Amino acid sequence: MKFKTHTLIGGALVAGLLAMALVAAVWTPYNPLGIDLRSKLQPPSTTHWLGTDEFGRDVASRAMRAASTSCLVALLTVVLATSIGLLAGVVAGFLRGWTDRVLMALNDALLAFPGLLLALGVMVIVGANQWGIVLALSLAYAPSVVRVVRGTVLSLREREYVEASRMIGNSEAYTMWRHVLPNCIAPVAVLATSMFGWVLLSESALSFLGLGVPPPAPTWGNMLSSARPYMASAVWLCIVPGLCIALTLLGINLLGESLRDRLDPRTEKS
């Protein structure tokens, strides 16, 4: 019952986010970048459902476009981070020896830095833009994937079917690709689901600090940052992006928990 409830609520929230992001990519009620100083700081109304900001831009349209931007950044980051983590983790765990020692020394060095601090350092080098965020956050979160994959591979490499693959003459590369890698997908899928939420939160934090997607392109983080001077007079400017972030993270966490319960055989299902 708990699994079904988490799946339904999490799935509904994530589906709503993805639907909003897809719709915003082709249509929004108003131009998210359109300035209308005569309509600035209007409260929610039938004309502007979620009000307008200090430049008269429609908050609902900007929140929708921000969802599209955040989803794209998070998806690209998760794909890149999991790809790097899978490759490095499988090679390190399967080959062992000096390859394992070198890769894990580098991985531990990256893990020594807090993820957001490492991303900030990379952003200083590559600059504040969408692709810089993807690269920075991928490097920040890939080490976690490497550790999970390596731990899984260390147990898989001693299984009978791996030994049988070696005995019939298959190469190490073929054995890794055909027999080891597919069995790493389940734990990586659970981690990637959670990572999607972490990346959304990190991207919002970087944007809030002015190191995300540069204005005037909307993100939930820079919408929150711009709303700080108007917290008392135009509270909806803070509530809308804050609520979007909170509901998105709730949905992703519930969906990730239900996915973990489904894929982890040690979890007791009720």
Disulfide bonds with the S-S distance in Angstrom:
none
